[in-house]
């Protein structure tokens, strides 16, 4: 399959028009479009515009709420809980970031948890917005409405891939970490299954507990599951991290797997930490510069493949795609073209 490229500004405008024509106001449409395109620019092509057709379908069905504001469940100076009311996830995250950044300036830190958000897209897309201001950001989420990952040693799914992300400023390229606590994601297994491809490694197991690289076992009876990070050998580590995410999201929000399912969504934990309130930003970056420089200076285990820090490749790729056009996965635009015809929006031409 060829990979067409599109100007990132044209893709953002296209996505924004689709969302606005579907009923979102300009602020919400802009937030969602910006975050989805940023995901593609960073190279997370299962969590960028690949999600937009699903978002539009949920707007159309009413599963994503189009208007309104989050409800305040609890509000302390450095700890806030919202009910997202099934509003667009990227817009809710942006609102939570703005509040947490404002309060961290006086409190040193602020945490916002959000229950009943719609899906929040690519976590890495938000991080640089914080690190550019010299702030540390922690962001994680779970989706209590579905289960595809079994606990270590079990066969029955309990969790979603429960990603953990962190933005850490340095004096150069920031650390932008976004990893699942499972061996792979739902988006990737769905894509590979639809295309009849095998996974790069045995990241899933069939319904009998046998590890395999065949994603189709997730869709056959007895259904298999995605393995926790670490697989059959050391999956207790990913299992522990997954439980941590559940505590930070559903536990703190007071809403999760103990409650009725409402559809594709997220429970969100977002924390901003201002190093200025601790040893100071200069002291923080001095330490992190030393660590990240040492990582990149480490002798490569594979000849010709230098050691990178998390997010380094994404930052480089985003800069390249800003100038050369975004390489959109070939199945994405055909799915969006159907919505463009329905909503009367002109699709952008490939660069």
Buried (B, 14 or more C-beta within 10 A) or exposed (E): EEEBBBBBEBBBBBBBBBBBBBBBEEEBBBBBBBBBBBBBBBBBBBBBBBBBBBBBBBBBEEBBBBEEEBEEBEEEEBBBBBBBBBBBBBBBBBBBBEBBBEBBBEBBBBBBBBBBBBBBBBBBBBBBBBBEBBBBBBBBBBBBBBBBBBBBEEBEBBBBBBBBBBBBBBBBBBBBBBBBBBBBBBBBBBBBBEEEEEBEEBBBBBBEBEBBBBBBBBEEEEBBBBBBBBBBEEBBBBBBBBBBBBEBBBBBBBBBBEBEEEBBBBBBBBBBBBBBBEEEBEEBBEEBBEEBEEBEEEEEEEEEEEBBBBBBBBBBBBEEBEEEBBBBBEBBBEBBEEBBEEBEBEBBEBE
